[in-house]
Amino acid sequence: MGETLARFENVTRGFGKGPPALDGVSGEIGGGEITGLVGPDGAGKTTLIRLMTGLMLPDSGHVEVLGIDTARSPQRIQNLIGYMPQRFGLYEDLSVQENLDLYADLRGLPRDERPSAFDELLTFTDLKRFTGRLAGKLSGGMKQKLGLACALLKKPRLLLLDEPGVGVDPISRRELWKMVEDLTKEGIGVVWSTAYLDEAEACDRVLLLNGGKLLFSGPPSELTGRVAGRVYKLLDVDGRRQVLTRVLQRPGTVDGVIQGEAIRLVLASNMPPAVDEIAGAGARLNPAEPRFEDAFVDLLGGGPDGRSKLAEATTALPAADGHPVIEARGLTKRFGDFTAADNISFSIPRGQIFGLLGPNGAGKSTTFKMLCGLLRPTSGDGRVAGFDLRRDTAEARNRLGYMAQKFSLYGDLSVAQNLDFFAGVYGLGGQRRRERISLMTEIFDFGSHLKMSAKDLPLGLKQRLALACAALHEPEALFLDEPTSGVDPITRREFWTHINGLVEKGITVLVTTHFMEEAEYCDRISLIYRGRSIALGSPDELKARVARTDNPDPTMEDAFVTLVRNSDLENAA
């Protein structure tokens, strides 16, 4: 570790009557490196960052930044650091340049220094071509780059980034990461807060928080090494979702996730059980390289047990009859002279998960909204459960459940009021309405939160409430638009336990996601880029398309990035 830029000793900070957000946390931040501040939703990451900015003070303990006590000179610290909060305050009605001008004023950047600073930052972030574009019209990745530029207007010695990768596609995340790595070469210390554990793995050091406690401090490889010899891939499995559910309920299984056609397992010991006991004849159990995420889940005591009370309470649909449940036929959407989606076609049979992947602004959300009946196509047709979305909109919508990207609940309504409202939207009444609301309250353990406003819920509970509202009426199809963006791995596993269980009951799922390991749960994927589908196939098929001698076992993220770049090369030729 380089020069110590921040130090906190035995820091405790609480809010109200509940347990403290931080409880006796100690650690250091070094210069010239990226320190990952890692942990689930509610772990205390944002609280620790805000303590380092001097925007709040600890209840007890000591925080020192750049040799300055935060309790004595917070304003001096704020003049020397860069800070990009989780919801960065860009003004969406101002252009890129106007946002830079405003933040230069707020940071007190002398006018004679502005032209060179703007030129350097616009070059660094590759935003020179977009200085006249309104911030509200930028993609998610471009907004994060502009936020980073604003935080760097006065070059800081310490840069604090609170979950900069949330909602950003893999290509933009890689670009953002490369930019931050370049800053560390100048000696700048960077704190990168994240719930994405692939980001944590790339940090020089990590501080791992959970429930306000510091569980680990050190290089990521040190924690990953703790599960060496206990990670396996279960291959040639018949019925991977059912097998995963069984395996997760076995003693000795710490964690399990679907990885294409395989199942990735973390076991309690390095003595694996006989394969035929857990997956039947013909299956193979091969050792796999451990990941930081494997060690993280192991440290937290393991993932959920694979049982979904939601799926158990859901009526099974009839077996597939060969007709698609969701179908897109040449779907096209134009906004003026801009084509957001161009001739998108695919069909999804009963009981499958289909993923729409693509960079920010590629057209996947537009396609998604047309199939929900929320956006009328310029041309082409969409069908849900046999109903045409143009002619039979109401009937089609009653067959689907929708979980929106920007959290579709009503923040000023309580948990109970949201459940009641969505029950009415989906046409539930009388005894059936009361039974379903009561069931969702029990399944998702909402009892002690029923009177809370939805906007005040922790992110994991918001996500559970959104899923409960979407599944209230037992739909034939679930539409999930980036459903787990920003949530921690344990909550994400819980979510997919429910989805896997529902799919086994015959429900069909259409999902968009920026989390590439989540895409592995899909049966098939359409990769959307610049409004068109550039690849269609299973996760394993897409990965096989980009496998090379130097990378024989590519990740889903490798496939995403390579296929998009290959499309650019083909279009440029």
N, C-alpha and C positions, 0 to 999 in steps of 0.2 A: 504494500500500500504506500502511496506517495504521501506528501504532506497532509496532515490531518486538517480538514477544512471545517468539520462539524463534529461536536462531541456531545453526547447526552448521557447523563448518569442518573440511574434509578428514577426515571421519569414516570410520574403517574398523572393521569388526567381523566376526570370523570364528567359526565353530563347527567344531571338529574339523579334519580334514585337507583338506577340500574347499576350493573357492574361497570368498573371504569373502562374507558376506551383504550387506555394504556395503563399497564400495571407493573411498575418497577422495571421499565425497559432501559437498557444501557447499550451504547454502541458508538461507532465512529464512522465518518464518511471521509474517504481519502481523495486527494487530487489526482487527475490524470487517469481516472478509471470510472467505470459504470458500476454503481452499487444498486442492486435490485432490491426494492422494498416489496416483498412478496407476501401474499396472504389472501384468504377468502374475503368476501364481502363482510364488512364489519370487523375486520381484524385489527384496525387501528392505523392503517397506512396513511390515510388522509390527515388524521389527527397529528401524527408524527411530523408530516411534512409541514403542516400549518404551524406547529411549534417551532420548526426550524426557520420559518419565515418571520417569526415574531408577531404573527397575526393573532396568536393566542399564547397564553402562558401556562406552564404546568401547575398543577395543584401542589406537587412536591417534586423534588429533584432539580436538576440543573441542566440547562441547554446553552451551549456556546457555539457560535458560528463565526468563522474567520477571526477567532480570538475575542469575540465580543459577546458578552452576556446578553441573551435576548430580553431579559427582564429590564436591563438598564438602557439599551440603545436599539430598540427594534427598527426605528426609521433608518438608522445608519446601516444596519444589516440589509434592509430592503433596497437600499441604494446600490448595494454591492453584489446582490445575487440576481439570478433570473428565476422566475416562477411561472409555470404554466399549470393552472388548476384543472381539475377534471372537466369542468364545464367552462372552457376558456371563453372570456368575455369579448368575443369578436362582435362587431356591430354589423349585422347582416345587411342593413340598408346602406352601408358604406362600401366603397370599392376597396380592393387590396391596398392601393396606395393611400387612400384616405384612412384606413385602419393603421397603417404604418405611421402616417403623420400624427394621428391622434395619440398613439402610444409613445411616439417621440416627445410629444408635448408633456404627457404624463410622467415620463421618465426623466424629463429635463435635459434631453440631448441637445447640445448647442447647434444652432442652425447651420453653422459653417461645417459641422461634422456630418450632417445628415446625408448629403448627396453620396459621399463615399460609403457610408454605412448602409444606406438603402441599396446601392448597387451591389455591394458585397453580399448582403443577405438575400436579395432577389436572385442573384446568381447561384448562391449556395442552396437555396430552396427550389430552384428552377421555376420561379413564379414571374419572371420578367415578362413573359407573354400575356400575363393575366392581370396586370396592374389596374386596368380599367374595369375588371369584372367585379360585380357585387359579391361580397363575402358569402351571402346567402345562396349564391348560385354555384359555389365551389363544391367539389366532391368532398367526402369525409377526409380523405388523405390530404387534399390540398388545404382544407381548413386547419388541419393539424400542423402542416408546414408553415402556414401563415402565423398560427399561434406561436410556433417555435421562433419564427423571425421576430415577432413582437417581443418575446422574452429575451432575445439576444441583442436588442438595439444598443444597449450599453454592455459590452462584453463582460459577462460575469465570471467570477472565479468559481462559483458554485451554481449549478443549474438544477432546479427541482421540477420534475415532470410527473404529474399525477395521472396515471393511466393514459398515456398518450396513444396507445395502440387500440383502445376500445373503438369498435365500429369501423375499423380501417382494414381494407383488403390486404392480402399478403404482400402484393407488390409494393404498395404504399408503405406498409410496415417495414419492409426490408430497406426501402429508400430512407425512411425516417431513422432507422437504426444506423445506417451507414453515415448519415449526417451527424448523429450524436457521437459515433465512434471517432469521427474526424475531429470533433471538438475536444475529446479527451487527449488527442495528440498534442494539443496546445496547452495541456496541463489543467484544463477545466475539469472539475469534479462533477459528475452527473449522478443524480438519484432518479431512478426510473421505477415508479410504482406500477405494479401489474398483478393481475390475476391470471395472466397467460403464462403458463409455465415453460413454454418454449422460449419466451423472452427471458425469463429468469435464468434459463440454462446458458444463455449467451452473455450474461453479466460477468464481470470480474469477481465480484463478491455479492453475496445476498444476505439480507436480514429477513428472516422468515417469521412472520407474526401470525398469531391465531388467538382470537378472544382477548386481545390486548397484551398477550404474553409473547416474549421473544423466545422462539423454539430453537432457532439455529442461526449462527453467524459464521460466515466463512465462504470459501470458493464453492460454487455449485457442485463441482465434481466430488468434493468431500462428502456431501450428503448423498449424492447419487451412488457412491461406492457402497453405501450401507445395504443396498438391495442387490448388489452383484451376486450372481448365481441363483437368484430367486425369481427371475423374470423369464417367461416363456411365451412362445407363440403356439397356439393350438390350431393345427392345419387340417385340411380335408374333413371339415366338419359338416355333417348333415343337419340342417336346421340350426344355424348359428345362434339365433335369438333364444330359442328354447334351451340350447346347451348352455349358453351364458347364464341364464336364470338358474339352471340346476347347479352349475359350478360355483356361482356366487353364494349359494346356500350351504356349500360344503365347509366343514371346519377346515381351517388351514388355507383358505383362499382369502387373501387380503384385498385384492382388487381385480377387476376384469372389465375390459372394454372391447367392443367390436372394432376390428381393423381390416376393412375390406371383407374378404371371405374368411378371414382368420379371426381368432380371439386372442387378445393379449392378456396375460395373467401375471399377477404378482402373488407369490405364495409365501406362507409364513416361514417355511424352511427350504433348504436347497435339496430336499428329498421329495421330488414330485410323485404324485400318486400314479398308479397304472392308468394309461390312457383310456383303455376300454371301460374303466370304472366311471370316467367322467364324460366321455364323448362317444362311446360305442366303437365297434370294429372299424378299422380303416383310418381312424384319425391318428395324427402324429403330434408329438409335443417336442418342439425344438427350443433350445436356449435362445434368448434374445438379449440384445444390448440394453442395459437399464437406462431409463431416462429420469430427468429431475422430477417429472410428474409422478413417476412410480414411487420415488422415495418420499415425495411430499405426501401422497395419499397414505403411504405406509406409516409415516410419522404421525399423521392425524388419527391413526387407528383403523384405517381401511375405508373403503367405499361402502355404499348401500348394499343390502343383501340380495338385490335382484328381484324382490317381490314388489309388485305394483298393486296397491289396494284399489287404485282407480281402474286398472284393467280388470281386476277380479270382480268389480261391481258393474262392469260394462257388458251388455248383452252381445253375444257373438253374432256377427252378420253371416248370412248364407255364404257358402263356398263360392269362389270366383266362377262366373259363368262365361268368361272370355271377353266380356264387354268392358272397356275402360271405365274407371270411375271418374278420372279427370282427363280431359283431352284438349289439346291445343292444335288448331288447324290453321296454319298460315297467319297466326296472330301478328298484326302490325299496328303500331301506334305512332302517329306523327303529331308533333306540336309545331305548327307553322311549317317551316322548311327543315325542321330537325326531326329525324326518324329515331325515336327512342328504342323501338323494338321492331325488327324487320323479319317477317315471315318465319315466326317461331312455331315449330310443330313438334309434338311428342304426345304419347299417351301413357297413362299409368293404370295398371290393373289393380283389382282389389287386393288390399293387404300388402302393399309395397310402400317404401319410402323413396321419394324422388327428390333430388337436390338441384336447385338452381344456384350455380356459383358464378362469380364474375367480379371484376374490379368495381370500385365505387363508380357509379354513373354508367355502368355497362348496359343497363336495360333490364336487369333481372327483377327489380322491384316493380317496374312498369308491367312486365309480363305477369308477375304474381298478382298485381291488382286487377288486371284484365280478367284473370281466371277466377278472382273472387267476386266479380261483378261490380267492383268499385270504380272501374275505369272502362269506358266504352272504347272498343277497338276501332281504329280507322278502317281496317279490313280484316278478314279472317274470322274464325269462330272459336268459341270456347264452350265446353260442356262439362257439367258436374253431375254425377249420378244420372246421366242420361238427359238432363235438362239443358236446353240451349240458354246461354247466359244473356242473349239478346231478347229472346221471346218469353222465356220463363224465369225471369230474374228472381222473383220471390221464392219460387219452388226450389231453384238451385241453391239460393242462400240458406234456406232452411235445412239443407242437407250438409252444410259445411260449418265448421267452427274456425274462427279467425283469431290469430294472435299476432298483433301488429308489431312492426319494427320499433316504432316510437312509443311503445307501451300504451295500449289502447284503452286502459281503464280510465275512469274519471277520478282525478286526484282529490277533488273536494268531497267526493262521496266516501262513506265508510266502506269497509270490507263487506259488511252485510248489505248495504245499499247497492254496491256494485253487483253482487250476486243476484239480488232481486231484480235489478234493472236488466241485466243480461238474460235472466230467465224470461222476462217479458219480451225482450227483443227476439228471442228464439221461439216464442209462441208457447211457452210452458205456462200452465195455469192450474189453479186448484190444488188438489192433493199431490199431483205429480210435481208441481213447482216446489211445494214445501219439502217433499221427499228428496228431490235432487239437491236443493240448497243444503239441507241437513246432511246429506251424504258427503257433499264436497267440503263442508265445514269439518266433518269428522276425518275424512281422508287426508286433508291438508293441514289439519290441526289449527284451524282458524279461531277456535273457541275464545281464546284470550285476546284476540285481535279484532273481533267483529266490529267494535266501535271506533277503531282507528281509521283515520283518513288514509286512503290508498297512497297518497303522495308521501306520507310519513313512514311507510313501511320500508324495512331494509330491502335491498335489491332482490335477494333470494326469495323473500316472501311476496314481493310484487310479481315475480315470475310465476310462482305457484298460483297466485290469485288469477293472473291472466290465463294460465292453462285451465284452471278450474272453470272460469267463465266461458272459455272456448269449448269445453267438453260437457257443459251442463246438459245439453239436449241430445247427447249421444249421437253426434254427427257421423255420417258415412265418410267424410273427408275432413282432415285437419290441415289448415293453411298456417304455417309457422314462419314468420318473417324475422330472421335473425333472433330467434327466441331466447338465446342464452348469452347474448352479447354482454361481456363484462362480468358475468357471474363466475364464481369459483369452481374448481374441478369437482368438488363433492356435490354441489348443487346441480352442476351440469350432468353428473352421472345419475342423480336422482331423477332429473327431468327425462333423460333418455331411458331410464328404467320404465317410466310410465309410457313413453312413446313405443318402445319395443313391445310392451305388453298389449297396448291398444292395437298395434299392427297385427299381432298374433290373433286378435279377435276379429280381424278383417277390415279394420279401419285403414284408409289410404291417406298418406301424408305427403304434402308438398312443402319443402323447407328451403329457405335461403339461409346461408351462413357465411361468415368470414373465417370461422374457426375450422381449419382444414382437417383436424383430427375428428371433428364432429361429422364432417362430410363422409367419413369412413362408414358411418352407420347406414348410409343410403344404399339402396339396391342398384339404382342408376343415377347418373348425374348428367345434366346439360350445362356446359360451360358457355356462358354468354359474354360476348365481348363486342363492343361498339354496335350493340343492338342485334347482333346475329349469334346463332349457336355455332361455335367453332369446334365443339367436341361433344360426343354423346356416348355414354357407356358406363359400365360399372366402375367403382373406384379402382379396382385392380387392373381393369383394362386401360384406364387413363394413365395409371402409373407405368404400365408396361410400355405404353407408347413413347415414353421419354427415358426409359432405362438405357444406360450407356455403360461401356466398359468401366469408366471411371466412377460411375454411380449405378451399380447393378440393382440396387434396392431403393429406388427413390421414394420420398415421402409424397403425400398428397399435395403438400405445398410446393414441392419441386415440380410436380406435374402441372399444377395451376400456373406457376410462373413461366415454365418452359413453353407450354401450349400457347399462352398469351403472347410471349415474345416471338414464337414461330409464326403466329398469325400476323404480327407486325412485319416480319421479314418477308412473308409471302405477299402482303399488300404493297410493300415497298418495291418489290421486284418488277 
